[in-house]
């Protein structure tokens, strides 16, 4: 039987017809049946292959047509173009509608993630507030992460990455610019689960805003961003499906979202912001597997199944978190791990130049910050830079004008006029001020936050902008007195939230603290949820402009209540109840308190410091620092008018002018620092508290430490209990030191671990004659692996390392590119240790000097070293006196030395 031209064409075009026209199969079958080209039996046969997909159905149809003959094939080819046109005309409006929905989605997300200029500090217009004007932030990238990060107090790591060379050779991670992150998340088809870690205020949410903004501005982006915050997810108390969650949250995408989620989930980038704030437990081992987006389940199960890739396989996920919560997600699930390092020193300066109203003001602010090391370290955090900029933007006069005018008999205009120049914070004014350097500039973190709160109340509350700068400063005590009830209520809510680890509040919270009707709440609180967000927003939600502001207001409330003789915890209880009973209880309580005010006050302060001890993640650390800082008369003078002027102020030994720190507070902090049960992280925070109270003995303590360390104390059995965390803190305030000598101090592995934050910062690290052992070697390896390690000379003579400790150290030195001088005599490494050292020398090109005196190395170990040194050409000195070499072994070593004129090998006869 001859084959007709139409049948032949179908056979030739078979692959193309299956690839390009299978989607038109249903319409083709209807038309072919109507013209009689196929029968009902044919349709049954063709549709019976539907389980194998449309392509298989098309193959069966082509086979049927060939069997039917030329007429059926001609009908198929005749109908095919019309079906194509019909499909194209039908698809075009649908495609147009899809693009319209996506454009609307971009516009909505761009508005939700716009750059925020709280309080309009900079006074910028809408064009200037674009994300593009943000100061760049430094961060790093690595592929996955090997193990859960240590639970370490966040503030102890601030500035570590910028204390030394930023472009150090041999970094474990790589520097990363914003564009690299953008390309990885939005250009790669499937970028997996990416995590961004950074301490509070380091710029995580700002990075998310910039990511969304630039995506919304790009017209040819292939991905679709969906952004959710864990703060919002905390509000979901009932089980629901992922599909319901997303369609409720993005109701404007409802017509196309379901189809996209089921057909092409890889086009989505799902941003989950603030993992550390998620109140539900994530159980990655026992959560039931779910791959159905329509299945109803608890919100934490949805998050787990999304991260594990069970729900929406192929979707890209971007998680942000503070460091202490990173370990909630198993490392094996993370494909890219980013660390936000914050601002470098140059970026800090650039930030102030961009955010101050004039170059003169920016220069003065920068001079103030850079002259105090703790402030400079904190300014690595972008949010703290903003707070500093706000606090000092109006001239830093919070520490000048009204402080002087607050003194008895000195409230006249003459004193205020005399200090008028101080309000501009220009360089000349700062140098010509009549006030002392100590009282005219903020020195501590508490100083900055006091100025910040005062600046907001004086200069950024509606209705006060019409008054002149000087007038507002003149009336500062009166204004703060008027604001006292509001600040107390706001602080009580902040304190309650801090105790409950809550950062988001609803309208009922505001009403319970009499804040619901106050317009001032809008100054400190940000509304984050709208009423039209369906199940995600049962009502409006609020959070403080920054978590540190919540901690400061909580501390302000706590100190106010303590000074007033009231229990800070009593203000957190419900105000409902029997009025008469509450009055009686209050009267009885007042009588008891009147009899023992000192004891009650000190008990309150002890209780505040105990709060910090119980939270190993550092949750209450800033609160403790602020409580201590607010007990110093100097900081209370900044907020003159807020604190009570009654007789109870004698509890602080407070005078109208800046006076000494209360002795009991110094004693309390010193005794806490000496506690054997306090963790290294908490000890560091106690040191920060001592700085906040301006302990006059801090500089003397460092000098005492240096004097003590210059003496060998190996015969002192109590030396192991020294306050090594205190030394670590003091050393951070002394960046000029390059040589850290800790020889013969009874320093063990635990003490060395307390010094870990500062160990990488010194060019010479000498820990000789200390009982470190293999555990101490593990601590040293962490310092050597630090991306910014500066150690060039590492001296570990007589530290009990043994071959096990050397193995740990050698593994770290394989990655390290800074250590050139390694002195490790009297460590009993033996031939096994010599083998580990030989393995190191095959790859290490940095070491130039190794001292191995008296390490029980025999001829066998010497052979291993000589074989390795045939490959190593950088080592210049290898001294191995007092080892167990035979005369033949010594001879071989000396002959080998002659073949390497640039290598000095020394051994005993």
C-alpha positions in Angstrom: 0.0 0.0 0.0 1.4 3.3 -1.1 1.9 6.1 1.4 0.2 9.5 0.5 2.0 12.8 0.9 0.0 13.8 4.0 0.8 10.5 5.7 4.5 10.9 4.7 4.6 14.5 6.1 3.2 13.3 9.5 5.8 10.6 9.6 8.6 13.1 8.9 7.3 15.6 11.4 6.5 13.0 14.1 9.0 14.2 16.7 8.2 17.9 16.1 4.4 17.2 16.4 4.9 15.3 19.7 7.2 18.0 21.2 5.2 21.1 20.1 1.6 20.1 19.7 0.8 17.6 22.4 -0.7 20.5 24.5 -3.4 20.9 21.7 -4.4 17.3 21.9 -7.9 17.7 23.4 -9.0 20.3 20.9 -7.6 18.3 18.0 -9.5 15.1 19.1 -12.8 17.0 19.3 -12.3 18.5 15.8 -11.1 15.3 14.2 -14.1 13.4 15.6 -16.5 16.1 14.3 -15.2 15.7 10.7 -15.1 11.9 11.0 -11.4 11.5 10.8 -11.4 9.4 14.0 -14.0 7.1 15.6 -15.2 6.7 19.2 -13.1 3.6 19.4 -10.1 5.6 18.3 -10.8 8.2 21.0 -11.1 5.5 23.7 -7.7 4.0 22.6 -6.0 7.4 22.5 -7.4 8.6 25.9 -6.6 5.3 27.4 -2.9 6.4 27.2 -3.5 9.5 29.3 -1.8 8.0 32.4 1.5 8.1 30.4 1.0 11.8 29.6 -0.1 14.0 26.7 3.0 13.2 24.6 2.1 9.5 24.7 -1.5 10.3 23.7 -0.2 12.3 20.7 2.0 9.4 19.6 -1.0 7.0 19.7 -3.1 9.6 17.7 -0.4 9.8 15.0 -0.4 6.0 14.8 -4.2 5.9 14.5 -4.1 8.5 11.7 -1.5 6.6 9.7 -3.8 3.5 10.1 -6.8 5.5 9.0 -5.2 6.6 5.7 -4.5 9.7 3.7 -7.9 11.4 4.2 -7.6 11.4 8.0 -4.0 12.6 7.8 -5.0 15.4 5.5 -7.8 16.5 7.9 -5.3 16.5 10.8 -2.8 18.7 8.9 -5.7 21.0 7.7 -7.0 21.5 11.3 -3.6 21.9 13.0 -2.9 25.5 12.0 -6.4 26.7 13.1 -5.9 25.0 16.5 -2.6 26.7 16.9 -4.0 30.1 16.2 -7.0 29.4 18.5 -4.6 28.4 21.3 -2.4 31.4 20.8 -5.3 33.9 20.9 -6.6 32.2 24.0 -3.2 32.2 25.7 -2.3 35.8 25.0 -5.0 37.4 27.3 -4.1 34.8 30.0 -0.5 35.6 29.7 -1.3 39.3 29.8 -3.3 38.8 33.0 -0.5 36.9 34.6 2.0 39.7 33.8 -0.5 42.2 35.2 -0.7 40.2 38.5 3.0 39.9 38.8 3.5 43.6 38.1 1.0 44.4 40.8 2.8 42.0 43.1 6.1 43.7 42.5 4.6 47.1 43.3 3.1 45.9 46.5 6.3 44.2 47.7 8.4 47.2 46.8 6.1 49.4 48.9 6.2 47.0 51.8 10.0 46.8 51.7 10.9 50.4 51.0 13.8 52.1 52.7 12.8 53.3 56.2 13.9 56.6 57.6 12.4 56.5 61.0 11.4 59.8 62.5 12.6 61.4 59.2 16.0 62.0 60.8 17.6 62.8 57.5 14.7 64.8 56.2 15.0 63.1 52.8 12.4 63.2 50.1 11.0 60.1 48.4 13.7 60.0 45.7 16.5 60.1 48.3 15.1 57.3 50.4 15.7 54.8 47.6 17.5 51.6 48.7 20.4 52.6 46.4 21.6 55.3 48.8 22.3 52.8 51.6 25.8 52.4 52.8 27.2 49.1 51.7 27.5 46.4 54.3 30.3 43.9 54.6 29.5 40.2 54.7 31.1 36.8 53.9 29.9 33.6 52.2 30.7 30.0 52.6 29.2 26.8 51.2 27.2 25.3 54.0 28.6 25.2 57.5 30.3 22.3 59.2 28.6 22.3 62.6 26.1 24.3 64.6 27.7 27.6 65.7 28.7 28.1 69.3 26.1 29.7 71.5 28.2 32.9 72.1 27.1 36.3 73.3 26.5 38.4 70.2 28.2 41.6 71.4 31.4 39.8 72.3 32.0 39.2 68.6 31.2 42.7 67.4 34.1 44.1 65.4 36.2 40.9 65.4 36.2 40.8 61.7 37.4 44.3 61.4 40.1 44.5 64.1 42.7 43.2 61.7 43.4 43.0 58.0 40.2 42.6 56.0 41.9 40.9 53.0 43.9 38.3 54.9 45.2 35.5 52.8 43.8 32.1 53.6 40.4 33.1 54.7 38.0 30.1 55.3 35.2 32.1 53.8 35.2 34.5 51.0 34.2 38.2 50.9 30.9 38.8 49.2 29.2 41.8 47.8 25.4 42.3 47.6 25.3 41.6 43.9 26.8 38.2 44.4 23.9 37.4 46.8 21.4 38.8 44.4 22.7 36.7 41.5 22.8 33.5 43.6 19.2 33.9 44.9 17.5 35.3 41.8 19.5 34.1 38.8 20.2 30.5 39.7 17.4 28.1 38.8 17.5 26.3 42.2 19.7 27.9 44.8 18.5 25.6 47.6 18.3 26.8 51.2 20.4 29.9 51.9 20.9 31.3 55.4 22.0 34.8 56.4 23.3 35.2 60.0 23.9 38.5 61.7 23.5 40.0 65.2 20.6 42.3 66.0 20.9 45.5 64.0 23.6 44.2 61.6 21.4 44.8 58.5 19.6 41.5 57.8 16.2 43.2 57.3 17.8 46.0 55.3 19.4 43.5 53.0 16.0 41.8 52.5 14.5 45.2 51.7 17.3 45.9 49.1 16.9 42.5 47.6 13.1 43.0 47.1 13.6 46.6 45.8 16.1 45.6 43.2 14.1 42.6 42.1 11.0 44.8 41.8 12.9 47.3 39.6 14.2 44.5 37.3 11.9 43.9 34.4 13.3 40.6 33.1 13.5 38.7 36.4 12.6 35.1 36.0 11.8 34.5 39.7 9.0 35.6 41.9 9.7 36.7 45.5 7.4 35.8 48.4 8.4 37.3 51.7 7.2 36.2 55.2 8.5 37.2 58.6 8.5 34.8 61.5 7.0 37.6 63.6 3.9 37.2 61.4 4.0 33.4 61.4 3.9 33.6 65.2 0.4 34.9 65.0 -0.9 31.7 63.4 -2.4 29.6 66.1 -4.6 27.2 64.0 -3.5 24.6 61.5 -3.7 25.5 57.9 -2.2 24.5 54.6 0.7 26.2 52.8 -1.6 27.1 49.9 -4.0 28.8 52.3 -1.1 30.6 54.0 0.3 32.1 50.8 -3.0 32.9 49.1 -4.2 34.6 52.3 -1.0 36.6 52.6 -0.8 37.4 48.9 -4.5 37.7 48.0 -3.6 39.8 44.9 -1.9 36.7 43.4 -4.8 34.3 44.2 -5.9 33.9 40.5 -2.4 32.6 39.4 -0.6 31.5 42.6 -2.1 28.1 43.0 -1.3 27.1 39.4 2.3 28.4 39.8 2.9 26.6 43.1 1.8 23.3 41.7 3.4 23.6 38.2 6.6 25.6 38.6 7.6 26.0 42.2 11.2 26.6 41.1 10.3 30.2 40.0 9.8 31.2 43.6 12.2 32.7 46.1 10.7 32.4 49.5 12.2 34.8 52.1 11.7 33.8 55.7 13.0 36.7 57.9 13.9 36.4 61.6 14.2 32.7 62.4 15.4 33.7 65.9 12.0 35.2 66.7 10.0 32.1 65.8 8.2 30.9 68.9 7.5 27.4 67.8 10.0 24.4 68.0 11.3 23.1 64.7 11.5 19.3 64.9 13.4 18.2 61.8 13.6 14.5 62.9 10.1 13.7 63.9 7.9 16.1 61.9 5.7 14.0 59.5 6.7 14.3 55.8 4.3 16.3 53.7 4.5 17.1 50.0 0.9 18.3 49.5 0.6 22.1 49.7 -3.2 21.7 50.3 -2.7 19.6 53.4 -3.6 21.3 56.7 -0.8 21.1 59.3 0.7 23.2 62.1 2.7 26.2 61.0 6.0 24.8 62.4 5.4 21.6 60.3 5.0 23.8 57.2 8.3 25.5 57.9 10.1 22.2 58.4 8.8 20.6 55.3 9.6 23.7 53.2 13.2 23.7 54.4 13.6 20.0 53.9 12.3 20.4 50.3 9.2 18.2 50.8 6.9 21.1 50.1 7.4 22.9 46.8 10.5 21.0 45.7 12.8 23.2 43.7 11.8 26.4 45.5 14.7 28.7 46.7 14.6 29.7 50.3 16.4 32.6 52.0 16.4 32.4 55.8 17.7 35.2 58.1 18.6 34.7 61.7 20.6 35.9 64.7 23.6 33.7 65.4 22.2 31.9 68.4 19.3 30.5 66.4 21.3 29.3 63.4 21.6 25.8 64.8 17.8 25.3 64.7 18.3 24.2 61.1 20.5 21.2 60.5 23.7 22.2 58.7 23.2 19.5 56.0 20.2 21.4 54.7 22.1 24.7 54.1 23.6 25.2 50.7 25.0 28.7 51.2 25.7 30.4 54.5 26.2 34.2 54.7 27.5 36.1 57.7 26.8 39.8 58.0 29.9 41.4 59.5 28.3 44.9 59.6 30.2 48.2 58.8 33.9 48.4 58.5 35.5 51.5 60.0 35.5 53.2 56.5 31.8 52.3 56.1 31.0 53.8 59.5 32.5 57.1 58.5 30.7 57.0 55.2 27.4 56.3 57.0 27.7 59.4 59.1 28.7 61.5 56.1 25.5 60.3 54.3 23.2 60.7 57.3 24.2 63.9 58.9 22.9 67.2 57.7 26.3 68.8 57.0 29.9 67.7 56.6 30.9 69.6 59.8 28.3 67.7 61.8 29.4 64.4 60.3 33.0 65.2 61.1 32.2 66.1 64.7 30.0 63.0 65.3 32.8 60.8 63.8 35.4 62.4 66.0 33.2 61.7 69.1 32.7 58.1 68.1 36.2 57.3 67.0 37.7 58.6 70.2 36.0 56.0 72.3 36.8 52.4 71.5 33.6 50.8 72.9 31.4 53.1 70.7 33.6 52.5 67.7 33.2 48.7 68.2 29.4 49.0 68.6 29.3 51.1 65.4 30.1 48.0 63.4 26.4 47.4 63.9 24.5 49.5 61.3 21.5 50.0 63.6 23.7 51.4 66.3 25.2 53.9 63.8 21.7 55.1 63.1 21.0 55.5 66.8 24.3 57.4 67.3 23.4 59.6 64.3 20.0 60.3 65.8 21.4 60.9 69.3 24.0 63.4 68.1 22.2 64.8 65.1 20.8 67.7 67.1 24.1 68.8 68.5 24.8 66.4 71.3 23.4 69.1 73.5 21.7 66.4 75.6 25.0 66.1 77.4 25.8 69.8 77.5 23.2 72.5 77.8 20.5 71.2 80.1 23.1 69.3 82.2 24.5 72.6 83.2 21.2 74.3 83.5 20.0 71.5 85.8 22.3 72.6 88.6 20.7 74.5 91.4 20.8 78.2 90.8 22.1 77.8 87.3 18.9 77.5 85.3 19.0 81.0 83.9 19.3 81.9 80.2 22.8 83.1 80.7 24.2 79.6 81.1 22.1 78.3 78.2 23.3 81.2 75.9 26.8 80.6 77.0 26.5 77.0 75.7 24.6 77.9 72.6 27.6 76.9 70.5 27.5 73.4 71.8 24.2 72.7 70.1 25.6 72.5 66.6 28.3 70.0 67.5 30.8 71.5 65.1 34.5 70.9 65.5 35.2 74.4 66.8 32.3 74.3 69.2 33.5 70.9 70.6 36.9 72.3 71.3 35.8 75.6 72.7 33.1 74.2 75.0 33.3 75.4 78.7 32.3 71.9 79.8 34.8 69.3 80.5 35.5 66.6 77.9 33.9 64.0 80.3 30.5 65.7 80.5 30.2 67.1 77.0 30.5 63.9 75.0 28.8 60.5 75.3 31.2 58.0 76.6 29.2 54.8 77.2 26.4 53.0 75.3 24.0 54.1 77.9 25.0 57.7 77.3 24.1 57.3 73.6 20.7 55.8 74.3 19.8 58.4 76.8 20.7 61.1 74.2 18.7 59.1 71.6 15.5 59.0 73.7 15.9 62.6 74.7 16.5 63.7 71.1 13.3 61.9 70.0 11.2 63.5 72.7 12.6 67.0 72.2 13.0 67.2 68.5 10.9 64.6 66.8 7.6 64.6 68.5 4.8 66.3 66.5 4.0 69.8 67.8 7.6 70.6 69.0 9.2 71.1 65.6 7.8 74.7 65.6 9.8 75.7 68.6 13.4 76.7 68.3 16.2 74.4 69.2 17.3 76.5 72.2 13.7 76.8 73.5 13.3 73.0 73.5 16.5 72.5 75.3 15.5 75.1 77.9 12.3 73.2 78.7 13.9 69.7 78.5 13.4 68.9 82.2 9.8 70.0 82.1 9.1 68.0 78.9 10.7 64.9 80.3 8.6 65.3 83.4 5.5 65.4 81.3 6.6 62.4 79.4 7.3 60.4 82.6 3.9 58.5 82.8 4.2 57.6 79.1 7.8 56.4 79.3 7.0 54.4 82.4 4.1 52.6 80.6 6.1 52.0 77.5 9.0 50.7 79.5 6.8 48.4 81.5 5.5 46.9 78.3 9.0 46.6 76.9 10.2 44.9 80.1 7.3 42.5 80.1 8.0 41.6 76.5 11.7 41.1 77.3 10.9 38.7 80.1 8.5 36.8 77.8 11.0 37.0 74.9 8.3 38.9 72.9 9.2 41.5 70.3 5.8 41.9 68.8 2.7 43.4 70.6 -0.9 43.7 69.7 -3.5 46.3 70.5 -4.6 44.6 73.7 -1.0 44.9 75.0 -1.0 48.6 74.3 -4.4 49.1 75.9 -3.3 47.1 79.1 -0.5 49.6 79.6 -2.6 52.7 78.7 -0.8 53.2 75.4 -3.6 52.6 73.0 -4.7 56.2 72.7 -1.3 57.8 72.8 0.1 59.2 69.6 3.5 59.1 71.2 3.5 55.4 70.8 3.9 55.9 67.0 7.3 57.5 67.7 8.7 54.3 69.3 6.6 51.6 67.8 6.2 50.5 64.2 2.9 49.0 62.9 3.8 46.0 60.9 0.5 44.3 60.1 -2.6 45.7 58.3 -6.2 44.6 59.0 -6.7 43.3 55.4 -4.1 40.5 55.7 -6.8 37.8 56.5 -5.7 35.0 58.8 -2.2 36.4 59.3 -3.5 39.6 60.8 -6.3 39.3 63.3 -5.4 42.8 64.4 -2.6 45.3 64.1 0.8 44.3 65.4 3.6 46.6 66.7 7.3 46.3 67.5 9.9 48.7 68.8 12.0 50.6 66.2 14.9 48.4 67.3 15.2 45.6 69.8 18.0 47.5 71.7 15.5 50.4 72.1 13.1 47.9 73.8 15.9 46.8 76.1 16.8 50.3 77.0 13.2 51.4 77.8 12.8 48.2 79.8 15.9 49.1 81.8 14.7 52.7 82.2 11.4 51.5 83.7 13.2 49.0 85.9 15.6 51.6 87.3 12.9 54.2 87.8 10.8 51.7 89.8 13.8 50.6 91.8 14.8 54.2 92.7 11.2 55.0 93.5 11.0 52.2 96.0 8.6 50.1 94.0 8.9 46.5 92.8 9.5 46.7 89.0 7.5 43.4 88.6 4.4 44.8 90.2 3.8 47.2 87.3 3.4 44.2 85.0 0.4 42.7 86.7 -3.2 43.3 85.6 -4.8 46.5 86.8 -8.2 44.8 87.2 -9.3 43.5 90.6 -10.8 44.8 93.8 -9.7 48.4 94.3 -9.8 48.3 98.1 -7.7 45.2 98.3 -5.1 46.6 96.0 -4.9 49.8 98.0 -4.4 47.9 101.2 -1.7 45.7 99.7 0.0 48.8 98.4 -0.1 50.6 101.8 1.3 47.5 103.6 4.0 47.1 101.0 4.9 50.8 101.2 5.3 50.6 105.0 7.7 47.6 104.7 9.6 49.3 101.9 10.0 52.5 103.9 11.8 50.6 106.6 14.3 48.9 104.3 14.8 51.0 101.2 18.5 50.2 100.7 17.9 46.5 101.0 15.0 46.5 98.6 16.8 48.6 96.0 19.9 46.4 96.0 17.7 43.3 95.8 16.1 44.8 92.6 19.5 45.4 91.0 20.8 42.0 91.9 17.6 40.5 90.4 18.2 42.4 87.2 21.8 41.1 86.9 20.6 37.6 87.6 18.3 37.9 84.6 21.3 38.1 82.4 22.9 35.1 84.0 20.0 32.8 83.1 20.0 33.6 79.4 23.0 32.0 77.8 22.2 33.4 74.3 22.8 37.0 75.5 19.1 37.8 75.4 19.2 40.1 78.5 22.8 41.3 78.3 22.1 44.7 76.9 19.3 45.2 79.5 21.8 44.5 82.3 24.3 47.0 80.8 21.6 49.6 80.6 20.5 49.0 84.1 24.0 49.5 85.4 24.6 52.5 83.2 21.4 54.2 84.3 22.5 53.9 88.0 25.4 56.3 87.3 24.5 59.9 88.2 25.9 61.2 84.9 23.4 59.3 82.7 20.5 60.2 85.0 21.4 63.9 84.6 21.0 63.5 80.8 17.4 62.6 81.5 17.0 65.2 84.2 13.3 65.7 84.9 12.3 62.1 84.3 13.7 60.5 87.5 12.0 61.2 90.8 13.4 64.1 92.8 12.2 62.7 96.1 14.3 61.6 99.1 14.9 58.2 97.7 17.6 59.4 95.3 20.0 59.1 98.1 20.0 55.4 97.4 22.4 56.1 94.5 24.5 58.6 96.4 23.4 60.9 93.7 24.3 64.6 93.7 23.1 67.4 91.3 26.4 67.1 89.4 28.0 64.0 87.9 29.3 62.0 90.9 30.9 58.6 91.6 29.4 55.3 90.7 27.5 53.8 93.7 30.0 51.7 95.6 27.6 48.8 96.2 27.1 48.4 92.4 30.9 48.2 91.8 31.1 45.6 94.6 28.2 43.6 93.2 29.8 43.5 89.7 33.2 42.6 91.0 31.9 39.8 93.1 29.8 38.5 90.1 32.9 38.6 88.0 34.7 36.4 90.4 31.9 33.8 90.5 33.1 30.3 89.5 29.7 29.4 88.1 29.6 32.3 85.6 30.1 31.3 82.0 32.8 33.1 79.9 30.1 34.9 77.9 28.4 36.2 81.0 31.7 37.3 82.4 32.4 39.4 79.3 29.0 41.1 79.8 29.9 41.9 83.4 33.0 43.6 82.1 30.8 45.6 79.7 28.7 46.5 82.7 31.8 47.8 84.5 32.5 50.0 81.5 29.0 51.3 81.5 29.3 52.4 85.2 32.7 53.9 84.3 34.6 51.8 86.8 37.5 54.1 87.6 39.7 51.1 88.1 39.4 49.7 84.5 42.7 51.3 83.3 44.4 50.4 86.5 43.1 46.8 86.2 44.6 46.5 82.7 47.9 47.8 84.0 47.7 45.4 86.9 47.1 42.6 84.5 50.1 43.5 82.4 52.3 43.7 85.5 51.0 40.3 86.7 51.6 38.7 83.3 55.1 39.9 83.2 55.8 37.7 86.3 55.9 33.9 86.0 53.4 32.4 88.4 53.5 28.7 87.7 54.0 28.0 91.4 50.8 29.8 92.3 48.1 27.2 92.6 45.2 29.7 92.6 46.3 31.3 89.3 43.9 29.1 87.2 40.9 30.9 88.7 41.9 34.3 87.3 39.3 36.4 85.5 40.5 35.7 82.0 37.2 37.0 80.5 37.9 40.3 82.2 41.4 40.4 80.6 39.8 39.6 77.2 37.5 42.6 77.5 40.3 44.9 78.6 42.5 43.8 75.8 39.8 44.7 73.3 40.1 48.3 74.5 43.8 48.3 73.8 44.2 47.8 70.1 47.9 48.9 70.1 49.1 45.8 72.0 50.8 43.3 69.6 52.5 40.9 72.0 50.4 38.8 74.4 52.6 37.0 76.8 50.8 34.5 79.1 53.8 32.4 80.1 53.6 30.3 83.3 50.3 31.7 84.5 48.6 28.4 85.3 46.4 29.0 82.2 44.4 25.9 81.3 42.1 25.1 78.3 39.1 26.7 80.0 40.9 29.9 80.7 42.3 30.0 77.2 38.8 29.5 75.8 37.7 32.7 77.7 40.4 34.6 75.9 39.5 33.2 72.5 37.8 36.5 71.2 41.2 38.3 71.4 43.7 35.6 70.7 43.7 36.1 66.9 44.4 39.8 67.3 48.0 39.6 68.4 51.1 39.1 66.2 52.9 37.2 68.9 51.0 34.8 71.1 53.1 33.2 73.9 51.4 30.6 76.2 54.5 28.7 77.3 54.6 26.6 80.4 50.9 26.4 80.9 48.8 23.1 81.3 46.9 23.4 78.1 46.9 19.8 76.8 45.0 18.7 73.7 41.9 20.7 74.8 44.0 23.9 74.8 45.3 22.9 71.4 41.7 22.8 70.1 41.1 26.3 71.4 44.3 27.5 69.7 43.2 25.9 66.4 40.0 28.0 66.5 42.1 31.1 66.8 44.3 30.0 63.9 41.2 29.3 61.8 39.8 32.8 62.5 39.4 34.6 59.1 41.2 37.6 60.5 44.0 35.8 62.4 47.1 37.9 62.9 49.2 35.5 64.8 52.7 35.3 63.3 54.6 33.8 66.2 53.0 31.0 68.2 55.0 29.9 71.2 53.6 26.8 73.0 56.7 25.5 74.8 55.9 23.0 77.6 52.2 23.1 77.3 51.5 19.3 77.4 50.2 19.1 73.9 51.5 15.6 73.1 51.1 14.0 69.7 47.3 14.3 70.0 47.5 18.1 70.6 50.0 18.5 67.8 47.7 16.7 65.4 44.9 19.2 66.2 47.3 22.1 65.9 48.7 20.8 62.6 45.3 20.5 61.0 44.6 24.2 61.8 48.0 25.2 60.5 47.3 23.6 57.2 44.6 26.3 56.7 46.4 29.1 58.4 48.6 31.5 56.4 49.9 33.8 59.0 52.1 31.8 61.4 55.8 31.8 60.5 57.4 31.0 63.9 56.3 27.9 65.8 58.1 27.1 69.1 56.9 23.9 70.7 59.7 22.4 72.8 59.1 20.0 75.6 55.8 18.6 74.5 56.6 14.9 74.1 55.3 14.7 70.6 57.4 11.6 69.7 57.7 10.1 66.3 54.0 10.1 65.8 53.8 13.8 66.3 56.8 14.2 64.0 54.8 12.4 61.4 51.9 14.9 61.8 54.4 17.8 61.5 55.9 16.2 58.4 52.5 16.0 56.8 51.9 19.7 57.6 55.2 20.7 56.0 54.2 19.1 52.7 51.4 21.6 52.2 52.3 24.6 54.5 54.3 27.4 52.7 54.2 29.9 55.5 56.2 28.4 58.4 59.9 29.5 58.3 61.0 28.6 61.9 60.2 25.5 64.0 61.7 24.7 67.4 61.3 21.1 68.6 63.8 20.8 71.5 63.3 17.8 73.9 60.3 16.2 72.2 61.3 12.5 72.3 61.8 12.3 68.6 64.0 9.4 67.3 65.7 8.6 64.0 62.3 7.4 62.7 60.7 10.8 63.2 63.8 12.5 61.7 63.4 10.4 58.5 59.8 11.5 58.2 60.7 15.1 58.5 63.6 14.9 56.0 61.3 13.3 53.4 58.7 16.1 53.9 61.4 18.8 53.7 62.4 17.6 50.2 59.0 19.0 49.1 59.0 22.1 51.4 61.3 25.0 50.4 60.1 27.7 52.7 61.3 26.4 56.1 64.6 28.1 57.2 65.1 27.0 60.7 64.5 23.5 62.3 66.1 23.2 65.7 65.8 19.8 67.4 68.2 19.8 70.4 67.9 17.2 73.1 65.9 14.6 71.2 66.6 10.9 71.1 68.7 10.7 67.9 71.4 8.1 67.4 74.9 9.2 66.1 73.8 7.8 62.7 70.6 9.8 62.9 72.5 13.0 63.7 74.9 12.4 60.8 72.0 11.9 58.4 70.4 15.2 59.5 73.6 17.1 59.1 74.2 15.6 55.6 70.7 16.5 54.7 71.3 20.1 56.0 74.2 20.4 53.6 72.0 19.7 50.6 69.7 22.5 51.8 71.9 25.6 52.3 68.9 27.8 53.1 67.7 25.5 55.9 69.4 25.7 59.3 69.0 22.3 61.1 70.5 22.1 64.5 70.8 19.0 66.7 73.1 17.8 69.5 75.9 15.4 69.1 
